[in-house]
Amino acid sequence: MKIQPVSYQLSSDEIQSLDTDILVVNCYEEELSPDAKALDAIMNGELQALLDSGEITGKTGSIFPIFKPVNLKARYLVMVGFGARDKASIESVAKAVETATLWAKKTPATNITFSILSNCGKKTYSIPKIIETISHATYTFNDYKSKKDEQHAQTYNINVSTITDEVKSAFTYGLALEKGIDLAKDLGNTPANHLTPTDLSDVADNLARKYDNLYCKILNDSAIKRQGMGAIVAVSQGSVEAPNFIILEYQGAEDREAAPIVLVGKGVTFDSGGISLKPGAGMDEMKYDMCGAATVLGTMQSIAELQLPINVVALIPAVENMPSGSAIKPGDVVTSMSGKTIEILNTDAEGRLILCDALTYAEQYEPKAVINVATLTGAIIVALGHIPTGLFANNQELADQIIESSQATSDRVWQLPIWDEYQSQLDSPFADIANIGAGRAGGSITAACFLSRFTEKYAWAHLDIAGTAWNSAGANKGATGRPVGLLLDYIVKQSKA
């Protein structure tokens, strides 16, 4: 969790009169921004001179701090680069804010003001992106450290020319988005011995207690069996931790019977691989195999914060995948909730098993659309690396809507096919379907093909976040909270449709 107390405020003061510890203003490679030009006029042309000399470059993410700037009240003026004027984007905003925030964290400053919105286009996206980026830069998870870093409180001000209804709405949206992302990151980073399927269920239940429009129901092991969810039972049977099936319903539409959007999140709180045991190196990161569930819960919190006029259902199968004498074995055949039988060729392909029962359960809602989110395959990392999330869909209109939200929020996705030609790789001589394809080629596609067999009654999309749900590198290791931003934007747009 965030150990550095951070708060946010809106302001509309004239930039020349801003009384703040750190004032952050942007510039471009070719010229000063309008705000920077206003400051330059009372700083005797110093900023333009620095830009002309090349000391201020304006390159994307560059930073140039000026201590006690002439004729300004701010203790520091920090110039951040947006790159070339005609190429500036929401990514430019994010990079500039990240650079400035990381610099400000190292100072004793308690009040930081960003005045970078004069040429940022739609504030609808720029203001939430500023809040989101500050949140990422100030986030630290040290719940399990005996000695916690002591940090001073910092207030981040977002300065605009006029505080309009649009600005207020964007600011409120940004705060709700931050809460959802923080929850997703906290859950992802929590060790598996402190976040069992039961613990994950408690998180959902606590959300329902906090928000009036959220309703939670938990199916325990016995109820899961009564539902005929044989695939979930099979995955969980090797662990001493019992499975749970989490149902979290948000009812915000005026018509309570209106078709909901269903979000399905993979909740494997630890994935050893089962009998098909994973290599030991990096296995600690398999606590992140519930990041799909974390993302869905974070999105539901943001939706409830905003009180959106739409119905949304979250379905989360929560299990551990462990090796033991009772674990499923390669070659076993199990019966899913749909009635389809599945040959288990690899017990480490467990995510698709628990998801297939959840996707079948979703049918009863007669949903407007279903989106499942899962750290499903290592193959998606081979295909796309760690930049975009993999997108698969049986409905192109839904896929296009998700792509639109990904572009608007800079939470990138890339669509891959689920053509019929891939389906034959899942053929089994002993069951209706095998849980992995024949060979490693196209592994993320055949996994999506498997899920598609259980989504024939509604519009469905699958987000494979195995490459984007967490970072593995050094000091930046940890959950990213992706794709809460994308999902929230999509839900908001659907609430207005």
N, C-alpha and C positions, 0 to 999 in steps of 0.2 A: 504494500500500500504506500501511498504518498507520505513520506515522512516529513517533507518540507511543506508546511501549510501554505497553500496557494489560494488566492481569491481573485476574482475578476470584476471589473467595473467598466461601464461605458462612460465616456466623457465627450463633450463637444466644445471644449475650450479652444480659443484661438491658439494656434501652435506657438506663437511668440510668447504667450504668457503662461505656458505650462510649467508648473512648479513640481518637478519630479526628480528623483535621483538619476534616472536614466531615461533619456528620450531617444527612441529609435525611429529613424526616418530613412526612407528608401531613395535610391537613385538608380539610374540606368547607365549602361556603358557610354551612351552618347550624350546624356544630359541629366540634369537634376530633375527630380520629381517636382510637382507643384508645391508640395509642402517644403521640400528642400530649398526651392527657389525663394519661398517666403522667408525662410530663415537666413538664406544667403544675403538677402537685402538688408537685414539688420546686423549681419556679421561682417560687413564691409567687404563682401565678395570672397570671403575665405573659402567657402565650399566650392565655388566654381573654379577658383585657383587650384585647389587640391585635385579636382577632377581633371583640369587641363594638364596638370603636372604628372598625372598618372598615379599619385599617391592614393587617391580614391579611384578604384577601377570600375566600380559598378557591376563587376562580374557576379553571376549568380552565387549567392551564399558568401560573398566577400564581406569583410567587416572592417570598419575604420573608426575607432573610438577617439573622441576629442574631449580631453579633460577641461572642465571649466570653460565652456565655449563663450566667446565674447558676446555680451549683451543678452545672454539667455539665463533663465533661472535654473535650468537643469544642471546638475553636477557633471553629468556626462552627456554628450551628444554622440550617438552611435549611428554611423552611416552604414546601411546594409545594401548589398547589390541585388538587383532584380534581373540582371543580364540585359540583353538587347531589348529595346523598347517594344519592337514588333513581335518578340518571342516570349514576352513576359506572360506567365500563366499562374494558375493556382499552385503549381509545383514551385514556382519562383517565390510565391508568398510563403509556402511552408519552409523552404530552405532558408530563407532570410530570417524567419521567426525562430527556427531551430538554432541557427548560428548565434543570434542575439541572446536568446534565452540561456543557452549553455554558457555564454560569456557572463551574463548577468548573475547566474548562479554562483559564480566564483567571487563575487563582490559582496560587500555588506549592504548593498542596496535593498531597501524594503518597498520601493515604489518604482515600477517600470512602466513606461508609457509607449505604446506603439502607435505611431501616426504614419501609417503606410498605405492607407486606403484610398488616397486621392485618385489613383489610376488603376484600381484593382478590379474594375468591372463589377459584376454582381456581388454586392455585399452579402447576399443570401448565402453564398458559399464561402466567401473570403473570411467573414467573421467566425463562423464555426471552425474553419481550417486553422485560424490563428489560435483559438482556444484549444483545439485538438493538439496542435503542435506544441504549444506551451506545456500541455498536460503530459505529452510523451517525454519532453525534455526534462521535466521536473519529477517524473515518476521514479520511485525506488521501492523495491519490495524487500523488506528486511524483517518480516514478522518473526523469523526464527533465528535471528541473531541475538546473542545475549547482550551485546553492546551495540546500541543503535546510534547512528550519527545524529548529532544535534544540529538542526538547521533553523534558521530564522524565517519568520513569515515573510512572504512577498506578495504584494498586490500588483496585478498586471492590468493596466488600463488600456482600453481600445478606444482611441480617439477618432471621432468622425466629425464632419462639418456640421451635420444636423442629425439629431436622434429622432428618426422617423419611425413609424410603425414597422416598416420593413426591417430597420436596424434592430429594433427591440425584439422582433420575432426571430431574427437571425441569431441574436445574442442568447435568447432563451433556448433556441435549438442547440446552440453550441454547448451550453451548460448541460443539457440533457444528454447530448452525445458523449460528452466527457464522462459522465457518470456510467453510461453503458460500457464504454471502452475500458474504464478503470475496473469495473466489475469483471469483465472478460479477462483482463490481464491478471487480476488478483487470483481468479479461479485457476487460470492456466499455470500460474507460478506456484501455487500451493502444492506441497509434496503429497504424493499419493497416499501416504499413511495418515495424512490429515484431511484428505478429500476422497472419501470412499463413495460408492453409490448412495449410501444413506446420507452422507454429509451433503452431497450435491442436491439430493432431494430436499434437505433442510433449507438450502439456499433458496430454492424455488418457493418453498412454503413461506419463508420469511418475506420474500418479495410480495406474495399474495396478501400477507398480513399488513404490509406497508401501504399498498395501493388499493383503493376501493374497487377499481374495475378489473382487478386480477383475481382469478380463482384457480386454486391448485388442487389437484387430485393425484395421489401417488398409488400406483399399483405395485403391491409387494410380490414376492416370489410366487406365492400361491395364486394370486390374481393373474399374474402373467401366464402361469400354466393354464388357468381356466380360460383365458383368452385364446389359447392355442398358439402362443408365440414360441414355437419350438426352437426357432433360430436363436432368439435371445437366451432361452434356457440353456441351449447347447454351449454357447460361448461362456456363460457365467458358471457352469457347473464345475469347473476346475478350481474355483476360488472359494475360500471360506466366507468371503463377502457376498451377501445375497444381492441379486439384481433388483433394481427398481425401474419402473416406467413412469416418467414424470409427465404430467399433463398440466399445462399452464395456459389458461384461457383469458384473453383480454377482450372485454366487450365494451367497445367505445362507439359503435355505430348506433344511430338512432333506431334502426331496425335491428333488434337483437338477433333476428333470425337470418340476417344477411350472410351470404357465403363468406367464410373467413379466408384469409391467407394462412396457410399452415407452414410453420418453420420447424424443420426436423434437425436436431443436433446430435451428432455422434458423441456418446458419453462414456468412452472407455477410460476409466479413471487411472488405470495402468495397464499397459499392453506388453506383456513379456513375450508375446508370440504364441504362448501356449506350448503344446507339444512340439510344434515347429518353432523352436526357441530362437529368438533373435540373438545376434552376436552381442557380447557383453559391452563392447565399446559404444558409448553413446546411449545405452539403454536407459540411463537416468532421464533422458528426454522423453521417454514414453509416458511420463506423467502428463505430457501435453496432448495425449491422444484423446482428451476430452475437450479440446479447444472448440470443436464444433458446438458442443453443448454450452460451453462458456460464452461463445459468440451469440447464440440464440438467447440465453438468459440476459446477457448485456443489452441486446436489442430490445427485449421485452421490458427491461427497466426503462430504457430511453422512451419507448412508446408510452409507457404508463406515466412517465414524468411529463410528457407533452400532452397527455390526454387526447390522443388522436381519435378522430371520428371514424373508426374502422374496427372490425373484428379480426383478431389474430390469435392463432393457437400455436403453442410451442409443444412439441412432442420430443422427449429425450429418453432413449433407452440407456440406462446407466448400469455398467457392468465393469468387472475386472476380468482380464484374460490371463489366466495363470496355468502353469503346468502342475498336474498332480495325478494321483491315481484315478480320480474321477473326471479328468478333463476329456473333452472330445479328442478324437484321434483322426489322423489322415485316413480316409477310406470310410469313415462313418457317414451314415445318411440320416438327415434330420428332416422333419416336416415343418414348414413355415406356417404362419398364420393364414396365408393365402391358400394353403393346401398343397402348394408346390413342394416337391421333395428336392433336397439339396445334398449333393455329395461333397463332403469336406475333403478337398485335396490338400489344403494348407490351412492350418489353424491360425496362422498369422493374417489370413484374409478374413478377419472377424468383424471388421467394421461394417462391411456390406451385409453381413448376416443379421446384426442387430437392427440395421437400418431397414432391411426389407420388411421386417415385421412392423416397424413404425410406419413405413409407407403404406402398408396394407391397412393399418389402424386408421390412417388419415382419411380413408375413403368415406367413413361414416359422416364426416363433416361436409361432404359434397363441396369441396373447397373451390375457391376462385383460382387458386394456384398453390402449389406446394414447392418449397425450396428446401432441399436438405444441404447441410453444411457439415463437412467431415474432413478430418486429416486422414484421407482414405488410402493414398498410395505414394510410395516412394518414387514410383514411375513418373508422377507429375513433376517432380523436381528434375528428373533427367530431361523431361520434355521442355519445361518452361523455366527452370531455375527458381529463384526466390522472389522474382518481381511480380508477376501476375498470378492470380488464383485461376485454376482451371475451371472452365464453365462447360457444362453439358446440358442439353435440354431436349425434350420431346416436343416443344412448342416454340417456334421461332419468335413469335410476338413476345413471349415471356423472356426469352433470351435477349432480345433487343432492349427490353425495358431494363434488364439487369446491366447490360452493357452501357446504356445511357446513364444509369446511376453510378457506374464505376468510373465513367469519364468525368462526370460532374464532381465527384468526391476525390478523384485521384486515387481511388482504391481499385487498382487495375485488375481486369479479368481478361482471359483469352479463351475464345470458344473453340472446342475440339469436337470432332464428329462422333456420332454413335450410329454409324451406318449399319445396315442389316448384314453386310459382309463380315462384320466382326462377331456377330452373335453365335455363329457356328463354333467359335473357339470355346464356348461354354458348354458344348454338348457333353453329356455323360452317358456311358452305357448302363449305369446302375441307378440313375435318378433323373428327375426332370431337368436338372441343371447342375453344373459344377460351380464351385465357389471361386475358382480362378480359371483364367484362360489357358489355352495350350501354349506354353512357352512364355517368355518374358516380353515379347514384342507387343507394344501397345497396351501395356498393363493398366494404365489409368483409363483407357478407353474400354477395355473389357470389363473393368470394375463398374464403369458407368452403364455398360450394357447389361450387366447383372441387375443393377438397381432398376433399370428401365423396364425389366420384366414385371415389376411390381407397381408400375405407375401408369398403367394403360387407361385408367378411368378419369384422369385429370391432367391439366397442364402442370408440367414438372420441370424443375431445374436442379442441377447438382453442382455444388461448389466444392471442388477438391482443394482444401487449404493446407495440405501437407507441407507445401513449400513456403507458405506465407503466415502461418499461425504463430510462429515463434522464430526468434533469432538464436543461432547457436554460438555466435562469436563472442568470446571474451567478456568484457565489461558490459556489452550490450545484450548478453544472453538473457532471454526471457520472452514471455508472450507479447505479441504485438497488438492484440485486440481486433485484428482484422478478421472478417469484414463487417464489423458492426456499422461503420460509417456507410458502406454501400447498402446494407440491408435497411438501415433506417431511412435513407434517402428514397429507396424503392417503396417502402411502406408509406412514407409521407405522400409521395406522388400518387399512390393507389388510393389513399384516403381522400384525395381531391378529384379523383377520376369520376 
